Amino acid sequence: MISPVHSSELLQFSLAERERRWARVRRLMAEEGVSLLLAPTHTGHWGQFQADVRYLTQLAPNMYECFGVFPFGGEVTVITRMAQHATWLRDAYTWVSDVRALAGRNWSSLVIDRMRELGFNEGSAERVGVVGLGQWQPRSPEGIIRYDTMVRLKAAFPHIQWVNATAMMNHARSVKSAEEIAAHERAGVIADQAVEAMIEHARPGVPAQTVWAHMHAAMLLAGGEYPSMINWDMRRDLSAFARHPTYRFLEKDDFSLNEIEGKFDGYVHHTLHPVYLGRAPDNYQRAFDAAYEAFEAARAAALPGNMTDDMAQAAEAVFARRGLQGQFGMLGRGLGEDGPHMTMHAPDGEKPTPFEEGQVFAIRPATGDIGATGRRFRMWIGDTCVVTPGGARRLSRHAMELTEVPC
């Protein structure tokens, strides 16, 4: 028997928020002639590959495997792996009551059952959208749905037109509601705690992995969700990092390059904060000043109606004026790789798009110079912002600076 849980014990988005999302997605389905949407399970990339099933249902917390069946009309269904998981998710969350367990079967069998309940048969010729059927942003260019799942679906419904719904759902998720932005702001507070922990614990003689662990602990203690991404390293004249820090002992004049993501109720705040052990050389500070000016120029350009490439050009103009090599980057941010993400070179060739109020993304300019070792260091900064009528507003509170740790 699974321990009983009540929905009041967990964070919940409102039923009004559910209706807003479902109406938005169904409006897009109508525009594309899609009668059913499948959002497959995939716990990869820190759980972000399940962004769409989580957006539609609230389910899939803490790496729960959940497959969403979302009809244009009719009850929404979620399939999960174990019977006790189904019971827990059904009791714990308020949006979806039809939660089914595999019970020794496979994903496609339960999807086929639900499709037949909805009226699909061997002769059906409708358009059915599958999230991750093809490109899944730059992170998984060959999609996320299992090959054998699609083989069985196609055999059961040979005349259906299976279409890639990835871009449609990116667009659906791209504009955030007030409830979603509030979750982003909580995630920003959580990311702030990781930055503070890094500054507090990074000292000569401390193993790099220990600092990384303190950062994760700080986010969990602040109410963060696991897993969340921290790409982090600290060494002299650093220009790139590994996905996991080493057990090397930190030394004076080490420099941290990082990507830190706080996560709250699935929503991600992405930030990059440079730290130097000791007094940073002058060219480090010049590089930071240029990157920060580029960040602020990009924020100012992120106005409703402007284009995503207006923001990129504003940042790149700063580097050109300062005579530095620099690059502009952005990441759509929400439950995963939400749009807009033009500068990430999406495999489906997404073009520059106009900004809309409520879009959330990370602004990430980078530059660098030659350090004392003769290697080129990378000064990469950034933070997650929301589009407002006055430009992009930061969603965290830590000071954007090149932090120098006395030692």
C-alpha positions as CSV (number, residue, x, y, z in Angstrom):
1,M,0.0,0.0,0.0
2,I,1.2,3.5,-0.9
3,S,1.2,6.1,1.8
4,P,-1.8,8.4,1.4
5,V,-1.1,12.0,0.2
6,H,-3.4,14.9,-0.2
7,S,-3.1,17.6,-2.9
8,S,-2.9,20.3,-0.1
9,E,0.5,18.9,0.8
10,L,2.0,19.9,-2.6
11,L,2.4,22.9,-4.8
12,Q,-0.4,23.2,-7.3
13,F,-1.2,25.4,-10.2
14,S,-4.8,26.6,-10.2
15,L,-7.6,25.1,-12.2
16,A,-7.9,28.4,-14.0
17,E,-4.3,28.0,-15.1
18,R,-5.1,24.5,-16.4
19,E,-8.0,25.9,-18.4
20,R,-5.8,28.7,-19.8
21,R,-3.1,26.2,-21.0
22,W,-5.6,23.6,-22.4
23,A,-7.4,26.3,-24.3
24,R,-4.2,27.7,-25.7
25,V,-3.0,24.3,-26.9
26,R,-6.3,23.3,-28.3
27,R,-6.5,26.5,-30.3
28,L,-3.1,25.7,-31.8
29,M,-4.2,22.1,-32.5
30,A,-7.2,23.5,-34.4
31,E,-5.0,25.8,-36.4
32,E,-2.8,22.8,-37.4
33,G,-5.7,20.3,-37.9
34,V,-4.5,18.1,-35.1
35,S,-7.1,16.0,-33.4
36,L,-4.9,14.4,-30.7
37,L,-1.6,15.2,-29.1
38,L,0.8,12.7,-27.6
39,A,3.5,13.9,-25.2
40,P,5.9,10.9,-24.6
41,T,7.9,10.1,-21.5
42,H,11.6,10.9,-21.5
43,T,13.4,11.9,-18.3
44,G,16.5,13.1,-20.0
45,H,18.3,16.5,-19.7
46,W,17.4,16.9,-16.0
47,G,13.8,16.0,-16.6
48,Q,13.4,18.8,-19.2
49,F,12.5,16.4,-22.0
50,Q,9.1,15.9,-20.2
51,A,8.4,19.6,-20.4
52,D,5.2,19.1,-22.5
53,V,3.6,16.4,-20.5
54,R,4.3,18.4,-17.3
55,Y,2.9,21.6,-18.9
56,L,-0.3,19.9,-19.9
57,T,-0.9,17.9,-16.7
58,Q,1.4,19.1,-13.8
59,L,2.6,15.5,-13.5
60,A,6.2,14.1,-14.0
61,P,7.8,15.6,-10.9
62,N,11.1,14.2,-9.6
63,M,11.7,12.2,-12.8
64,Y,8.4,10.3,-12.7
65,E,7.9,8.7,-16.1
66,C,4.6,10.1,-17.5
67,F,3.1,9.8,-21.0
68,G,0.4,12.3,-21.8
69,V,-2.6,11.6,-24.2
70,F,-4.2,15.0,-24.9
71,P,-7.3,14.9,-27.1
72,F,-8.8,18.0,-28.8
73,G,-12.0,17.1,-26.9
74,G,-12.4,14.6,-24.1
75,E,-10.6,13.6,-20.9
76,V,-6.8,14.0,-20.7
77,T,-5.0,10.8,-19.8
78,V,-1.6,10.2,-18.2
79,I,0.2,6.8,-18.3
80,T,2.9,6.1,-15.8
81,R,5.0,3.0,-15.0
82,M,3.8,1.5,-11.7
83,A,0.4,1.2,-10.0
84,Q,1.6,2.9,-6.9
85,H,2.9,5.8,-9.0
86,A,-0.5,6.1,-10.6
87,T,-2.3,6.2,-7.3
88,W,0.1,8.7,-5.8
89,L,-0.1,11.0,-8.8
90,R,-3.9,10.8,-9.0
91,D,-4.2,11.6,-5.3
92,A,-1.5,14.3,-5.2
93,Y,-2.4,16.5,-8.1
94,T,-5.6,18.1,-9.1
95,W,-5.5,18.5,-12.9
96,V,-5.9,15.0,-14.2
97,S,-7.9,12.1,-12.7
98,D,-7.4,9.5,-15.4
99,V,-3.9,8.2,-14.5
100,R,-3.1,4.7,-15.6
101,A,-0.3,2.3,-14.9
102,L,1.5,0.1,-17.3
103,A,0.9,-3.0,-15.1
104,G,3.4,-5.1,-17.0
105,R,2.4,-3.8,-20.5
106,N,4.2,-1.3,-22.7
107,W,3.6,2.4,-23.3
108,S,2.2,1.9,-26.8
109,S,-0.4,-0.6,-25.7
110,L,-2.0,1.8,-23.2
111,V,-1.8,4.7,-25.7
112,I,-3.6,2.5,-28.3
113,D,-6.2,1.5,-25.8
114,R,-6.9,5.2,-25.0
115,M,-7.0,6.2,-28.6
116,R,-9.6,3.5,-29.3
117,E,-11.6,4.8,-26.4
118,L,-11.5,8.2,-28.1
119,G,-12.9,6.7,-31.3
120,F,-9.8,6.0,-33.3
121,N,-9.7,2.8,-35.3
122,E,-7.7,1.0,-38.1
123,G,-9.4,3.2,-40.7
124,S,-8.8,6.6,-39.0
125,A,-6.9,9.1,-41.1
126,E,-6.7,12.1,-38.8
127,R,-3.6,14.1,-38.0
128,V,-2.1,13.2,-34.6
129,G,0.7,15.3,-33.2
130,V,3.6,13.7,-31.4
131,V,6.0,15.9,-29.3
132,G,9.5,14.9,-30.1
133,L,8.7,12.9,-33.2
134,G,11.5,14.7,-35.0
135,Q,13.6,17.6,-33.8
136,W,13.6,18.4,-30.1
137,Q,15.3,21.7,-30.0
138,P,19.1,21.6,-30.3
139,R,19.3,19.1,-27.4
140,S,17.9,16.0,-29.1
141,P,17.8,16.6,-32.8
142,E,16.4,13.1,-33.6
143,G,13.5,13.4,-31.2
144,I,12.5,11.7,-27.9
145,I,9.8,9.1,-28.6
146,R,10.9,5.5,-28.7
147,Y,11.2,3.9,-32.1
148,D,9.3,0.7,-31.0
149,T,6.5,2.9,-29.6
150,M,6.0,4.6,-32.9
151,V,6.2,1.3,-34.9
152,R,3.4,-0.2,-32.8
153,L,1.3,3.0,-33.1
154,K,1.7,3.1,-36.8
155,A,0.8,-0.6,-37.1
156,A,-2.4,-0.1,-35.0
157,F,-3.5,3.0,-37.0
158,P,-1.9,2.7,-40.4
159,H,-3.7,5.6,-42.0
160,I,-3.2,8.3,-39.4
161,Q,-0.9,11.1,-40.4
162,W,1.7,11.4,-37.6
163,V,3.1,14.9,-37.4
164,N,5.8,16.5,-35.3
165,A,4.2,18.7,-32.7
166,T,7.4,19.9,-31.1
167,A,7.3,23.4,-32.6
168,M,3.6,23.8,-31.8
169,M,4.2,23.0,-28.1
170,N,7.3,25.3,-28.0
171,H,5.1,28.1,-29.1
172,A,2.3,27.2,-26.6
173,R,4.8,27.2,-23.7
174,S,6.6,30.4,-24.8
175,V,4.4,33.0,-23.2
176,K,4.1,32.6,-19.5
177,S,1.2,33.4,-17.2
178,A,1.4,35.3,-14.0
179,E,1.4,31.9,-12.1
180,E,4.3,30.6,-14.2
181,I,6.3,33.8,-13.8
182,A,5.8,33.6,-10.0
183,A,7.3,30.0,-10.2
184,H,10.2,31.4,-12.2
185,E,10.8,34.0,-9.5
186,R,10.9,31.3,-6.8
187,A,13.4,29.5,-9.0
188,G,15.4,32.7,-9.2
189,V,15.6,32.8,-5.4
190,I,16.8,29.2,-5.4
191,A,19.5,30.0,-7.9
192,D,20.6,32.9,-5.8
193,Q,21.3,30.5,-3.0
194,A,23.5,28.4,-5.2
195,V,25.5,31.5,-6.2
196,E,25.9,32.5,-2.5
197,A,27.0,29.0,-1.6
198,M,29.6,29.0,-4.3
199,I,31.0,32.3,-3.1
200,E,31.0,31.2,0.5
201,H,32.7,27.8,0.0
202,A,35.1,28.3,-2.9
203,R,38.5,28.6,-1.2
204,P,42.0,27.4,-1.9
205,G,42.4,23.8,-0.6
206,V,38.7,22.9,-0.9
207,P,37.9,20.1,-3.4
208,A,35.9,21.4,-6.4
209,Q,33.3,18.7,-6.0
210,T,32.7,19.9,-2.4
211,V,31.8,23.4,-3.6
212,W,29.5,21.9,-6.2
213,A,27.8,19.8,-3.5
214,H,27.3,22.9,-1.3
215,M,25.6,24.6,-4.2
216,H,23.2,21.7,-4.7
217,A,22.5,21.5,-1.0
218,A,21.7,25.2,-0.8
219,M,19.2,24.9,-3.6
220,L,17.4,21.9,-2.1
221,L,17.3,23.7,1.3
222,A,15.7,26.7,-0.4
223,G,12.9,24.6,-1.7
224,G,14.5,23.6,-5.0
225,E,13.5,20.5,-7.0
226,Y,15.9,17.7,-7.9
227,P,17.5,17.1,-10.4
228,S,18.7,20.5,-11.5
229,M,21.7,21.4,-13.6
230,I,25.0,22.8,-12.4
231,N,27.7,22.8,-15.0
232,W,30.7,24.0,-13.0
233,D,34.4,24.1,-12.8
234,M,37.1,26.3,-11.3
235,R,40.7,26.5,-12.4
236,R,43.1,29.1,-13.9
237,D,42.1,30.8,-17.2
238,L,39.1,28.5,-17.6
239,S,37.3,28.6,-21.0
240,A,35.1,25.5,-20.8
241,F,33.8,23.1,-18.1
242,A,32.9,19.5,-17.7
243,R,29.4,18.4,-16.7
244,H,30.7,17.2,-13.3
245,P,33.5,18.9,-11.3
246,T,36.6,17.0,-10.4
247,Y,38.1,16.3,-7.0
248,R,40.9,18.7,-7.6
249,F,41.8,21.1,-4.8
250,L,41.1,24.7,-5.6
251,E,44.0,27.1,-5.8
252,K,44.5,30.9,-5.7
253,D,43.8,32.5,-9.1
254,D,41.3,29.9,-10.0
255,F,38.4,31.1,-12.0
256,S,34.9,29.7,-12.1
257,L,32.9,29.3,-15.3
258,N,29.5,27.9,-14.7
259,E,25.8,27.4,-15.6
260,I,23.5,27.2,-12.6
261,E,19.9,26.3,-12.7
262,G,17.5,26.6,-9.8
263,K,14.3,24.7,-10.3
264,F,10.9,25.3,-8.6
265,D,7.9,23.1,-9.4
266,G,9.6,22.3,-12.7
267,Y,10.3,25.9,-13.7
268,V,14.0,26.6,-14.3
269,H,16.0,29.7,-13.6
270,H,19.3,29.7,-15.5
271,T,22.2,31.9,-14.4
272,L,25.9,32.3,-15.0
273,H,28.1,33.9,-12.3
274,P,31.9,34.3,-12.6
275,V,34.0,34.0,-9.4
276,Y,37.8,34.6,-9.1
277,L,39.9,33.3,-6.1
278,G,42.0,36.4,-5.3
279,R,42.2,39.7,-7.1
280,A,41.2,39.3,-10.7
281,P,43.7,40.7,-13.4
282,D,42.6,43.9,-15.1
283,N,41.7,42.1,-18.4
284,Y,39.3,39.9,-16.5
285,Q,37.5,43.0,-15.2
286,R,37.5,44.6,-18.7
287,A,36.0,41.4,-20.1
288,F,33.3,41.3,-17.4
289,D,32.4,45.0,-18.0
290,A,32.0,44.3,-21.7
291,A,29.9,41.2,-21.1
292,Y,27.7,43.0,-18.5
293,E,27.2,46.0,-20.9
294,A,26.2,43.6,-23.6
295,F,23.7,41.9,-21.2
296,E,22.1,45.2,-20.3
297,A,21.9,46.2,-24.0
298,A,20.2,43.0,-24.8
299,R,17.7,43.4,-21.9
300,A,16.8,46.9,-23.2
301,A,16.2,45.6,-26.7
302,A,13.9,42.8,-25.5
303,L,10.7,44.9,-26.0
304,P,7.4,43.5,-27.2
305,G,7.3,43.7,-31.0
306,N,11.1,43.8,-31.4
307,M,12.7,40.7,-32.9
308,T,15.0,38.2,-31.2
309,D,17.8,39.2,-33.5
310,D,17.4,42.9,-32.4
311,M,18.6,41.7,-28.9
312,A,21.5,39.8,-30.4
313,Q,22.6,42.7,-32.5
314,A,22.4,45.1,-29.5
315,A,24.8,42.8,-27.5
316,E,27.2,42.2,-30.4
317,A,27.4,46.0,-31.1
318,V,28.9,46.4,-27.6
319,F,31.7,43.9,-28.2
320,A,32.4,45.5,-31.6
321,R,32.7,49.0,-30.0
322,R,35.0,47.7,-27.3
323,G,37.2,45.8,-29.8
324,L,36.6,42.4,-28.3
325,Q,35.6,39.1,-29.7
326,G,32.2,38.3,-28.2
327,Q,29.1,36.2,-28.8
328,F,25.5,36.5,-27.8
329,G,23.4,33.6,-26.7
330,M,20.0,33.0,-25.4
331,L,18.0,30.0,-24.0
332,G,14.2,29.9,-23.9
333,R,13.5,28.9,-20.3
334,G,10.4,27.4,-18.6
335,L,9.8,23.7,-17.9
336,G,12.5,23.0,-20.6
337,E,13.7,24.5,-23.8
338,D,10.7,26.8,-24.3
339,G,10.8,29.3,-27.2
340,P,12.1,31.7,-28.3
341,H,15.5,30.1,-28.9
342,M,16.5,31.5,-32.3
343,T,20.1,32.0,-31.4
344,M,20.5,28.3,-30.3
345,H,20.4,27.3,-34.0
346,A,17.4,25.0,-33.8
347,P,17.6,22.1,-36.2
348,D,14.3,23.0,-37.8
349,G,15.7,26.4,-38.9
350,E,13.7,28.6,-36.6
351,K,13.9,32.2,-37.8
352,P,14.0,35.4,-35.7
353,T,10.7,35.9,-34.0
354,P,9.0,38.9,-32.4
355,F,9.0,39.2,-28.6
356,E,5.8,38.9,-26.7
357,E,5.2,40.1,-23.1
358,G,5.6,37.2,-20.7
359,Q,8.2,35.3,-22.6
360,V,11.0,34.0,-20.4
361,F,14.6,33.3,-21.5
362,A,18.2,33.5,-20.4
363,I,20.5,36.2,-21.9
364,R,24.0,34.9,-22.0
365,P,26.7,37.1,-23.6
366,A,30.3,35.9,-23.6
367,T,33.8,37.3,-24.4
368,G,37.3,36.7,-23.1
369,D,41.0,37.4,-23.4
370,I,44.4,35.8,-22.9
371,G,45.3,34.9,-19.3
372,A,48.6,34.6,-17.5
373,T,48.9,31.0,-18.5
374,G,48.8,31.9,-22.1
375,R,45.4,30.3,-22.5
376,R,42.3,32.2,-23.4
377,F,39.7,32.5,-20.6
378,R,36.0,32.9,-21.3
379,M,34.0,35.5,-19.5
380,W,30.5,34.2,-19.7
381,I,27.6,35.8,-17.8
382,G,23.9,35.6,-17.9
383,D,20.6,35.5,-16.1
384,T,16.9,34.6,-16.8
385,C,14.6,37.4,-17.7
386,V,10.9,38.0,-18.6
387,V,9.7,40.4,-21.4
388,T,7.8,43.4,-20.0
389,P,6.6,46.6,-21.7
390,G,9.9,48.3,-20.6
391,G,12.3,45.5,-21.7
392,A,13.5,42.3,-20.1
393,R,13.3,42.1,-16.3
394,R,15.7,39.9,-14.3
395,L,14.0,37.1,-12.3
396,S,16.8,36.7,-9.7
397,R,18.3,39.1,-7.2
398,H,22.0,38.3,-6.8
399,A,24.4,41.0,-7.8
400,M,25.7,40.6,-11.4
401,E,29.5,41.0,-10.8
402,L,32.8,39.4,-11.2
403,T,33.1,38.2,-7.6
404,E,36.6,38.3,-6.1
405,V,37.1,36.0,-3.1
406,P,39.9,37.3,-0.8
407,C,42.6,34.7,-0.3
